[in-house]
Structures are given as C-alpha cells and as structure tokens.
Amino acid sequence: MVEIGTGTGVSGVWLLRGMRADGVLTTIDVEVEHQRIARRIFAEAGFPSGRTRIITGRALDVLPRLADGAYDLVFVDAEATGFQACVEAALRLLRSGGVLALNGALAGGRIGDPAARDVETVTVREAIKAIRESEHWIPALLPVGHGLLAAVKC
C-alpha cells in the first residue's frame, strides 16, 4: 500500500491492521516530525519496522520513483490541490483491481455547493469528475467524515 500524507501514523496503523501479515506500507510525508511520531506509533501498535517504508519528501517527487503496477491500495490523505496528480500516479502504481482512496472528497461539505469556487473545492470537483468519466476507474463516493472517494482500477 501507498499512503500519501503520513501525518502522525493513525491512518497508517489502520491500513497496516487491514493488510496481509507480509504486506508493506509505503508512507510519504514532507514533515520529518510527523514521520518520527508515526514510527513510534507503528512500533507501539506492534508493527516491526520492516512492515513500513517511510519516505520523507513531496509526494509528487516521490511517486514517480515507485514501481508501476506494484500496489493494491493508494490512500491519499493530503492537500486536495494535489489530488489530480495523485490520481494520475495511482493509475500507474495500482495493479488491476487495486483501490484508490481519496480522503476529503466532500471538500469540507462544499462539494455540493455550486457557489463554492475556492481552489480546494474546484480541485476536488475536477478530480472526482475525471475519475467518474474515466474508463480506468469504478468509483464510489462515500459521504462519511470528510468524504471518501474509493475507486477500483479496471
């Protein structure tokens, strides 16, 4: 799995819990301090260091270095302004049947407001539209929390 936006490791723990025992989570974040905390959280949750690959850097710089078709899940929990680039990367990274998950797909509740034209909302709308209209994805938008768009790669 690939996680874009390590944060403090909370979502990574849940991803690790749902993976096979030999699965590896590759998690990317620009904040070194977040990753330091995440390392501790992963260890406290009982996951050996070999189960995670923590990469410091901008996702858009790191993603091109990851292997094509090698992942089952790409989870994006990062700034919405990077959603479109993450969607394009996920299409390359995921194997057929793999899942792309975009956290924050309801843009703070603004996604359904046609008057909302801020950069974040417009970017999220464009990413969702591209996924919905693509022949490469089977999407579902789940209205939970901040919204989760899950799309299976065909």
Beta strands, then each sheet from edge to edge (+ up, - down):
strand 1: 2-4
strand 2: 25-29
strand 3: 52-56
strand 4: 71-76
strand 5: 94-103
strand 6: 137-142
strand 7: 148-153
sheet 1: 3+ 2+ 1+ 4+ 5+ 7- 6+
end
